Amino acid sequence: MIKATNIRKSYEQLDVLKGVNLEVQKGEIVTIVGKSGAGKSTLLHILGTLDKMDSGNLLINDIEINGLSEVEMAKFRNENIGFVFQFHHLLPEFTALENVCIPAFINGKSEKEAEPRAKELLDYLGLSDRLEHKPTQLSGGEQQRVAVARALMNKPAILFADEPSGNLDSASSKELHNLLFQLRDDLQQTFVIVTHNEELAAMSDRRLVMHDGLI
């Protein structure tokens, strides 16, 4: 599913990643933990193709990411990767349904093609009565579930999450954690999650500790 070999990344004189090796199998929930500044989010962004490594090799579904052009990378990301962040990044002027449809629209799908899938996901996540609500009309937990639905819209091979419960209260956080495992069990969804939440890390299939740019 994912094979990262000797991933290195520097910003000016600061070495952030110092040769990270990582493999993730289909259907796994892998959490990455560590102190602030250890390089966790940088690694997640490189694995998710949002940032480029300085050197190393990254294979996702047997595709060598280094060899893709910018256009090919954007298409690959849209079709194969989903993201959930601490702050939901929902577009405030759009409804929950419209927000979830956005990845499909980017992929060239029509509203008629996209909406049934979006409604199915929102129903699955317990939000069938929130389709026409805008983000400001939703609770924090509901907004994060809309973000999860959006991430799942194009049936991604892998879902990356950066502190997905970091902005939620304890009840919503627990609900989100249970949802991630339900998605793994129901859909064989693969997750790579950066988190400070030790409860989530303990529940995961593998807990990887990052320290000073290395795992």
Rosetta blueprint (number, residue, H / E / L):
1 M L
2 I E
3 K E
4 A E
5 T E
6 N E
7 I E
8 R E
9 K E
10 S E
11 Y E
12 E L
13 Q L
14 L E
15 D E
16 V E
17 L E
18 K E
19 G E
20 V E
21 N E
22 L E
23 E E
24 V E
25 Q L
26 K L
27 G L
28 E L
29 I E
30 V E
31 T E
32 I E
33 V E
34 G L
35 K L
36 S L
37 G L
38 A L
39 G L
40 K H
41 S H
42 T H
43 L H
44 L H
45 H H
46 I H
47 L H
48 G L
49 T L
50 L L
51 D L
52 K L
53 M L
54 D L
55 S E
56 G E
57 N E
58 L E
59 L E
60 I E
61 N L
62 D L
63 I E
64 E E
65 I H
66 N H
67 G H
68 L L
69 S L
70 E H
71 V H
72 E H
73 M H
74 A H
75 K H
76 F H
77 R H
78 N H
79 E H
80 N H
81 I E
82 G E
83 F E
84 V E
85 F E
86 Q L
87 F L
88 H L
89 H L
90 L L
91 L L
92 P L
93 E L
94 F L
95 T L
96 A H
97 L H
98 E H
99 N H
100 V H
101 C H
102 I H
103 P H
104 A H
105 F H
106 I H
107 N L
108 G L
109 K L
110 S L
111 E H
112 K H
113 E H
114 A H
115 E H
116 P H
117 R H
118 A H
119 K H
120 E H
121 L H
122 L H
123 D H
124 Y H
125 L L
126 G L
127 L L
128 S L
129 D L
130 R L
131 L L
132 E L
133 H L
134 K L
135 P H
136 T H
137 Q H
138 L L
139 S L
140 G H
141 G H
142 E H
143 Q H
144 Q H
145 R H
146 V H
147 A H
148 V H
149 A H
150 R H
151 A H
152 L H
153 M L
154 N L
155 K L
156 P L
157 A L
158 I E
159 L E
160 F E
161 A E
162 D E
163 E L
164 P L
165 S L
166 G L
167 N L
168 L L
169 D L
170 S H
171 A H
172 S H
173 S H
174 K H
175 E H
176 L H
177 H H
178 N H
179 L H
180 L H
181 F H
182 Q H
183 L H
184 R H
185 D H
186 D H
187 L H
188 Q L
189 Q L
190 T E
191 F E
192 V E
193 I E
194 V E
195 T L
196 H L
197 N L
198 E H
199 E H
200 L H
201 A H
202 A H
203 M H
204 S L
205 D L
206 R E
207 R E
208 L E
209 V E
210 M L
211 H E
212 D L
213 G L
214 L E
215 I L
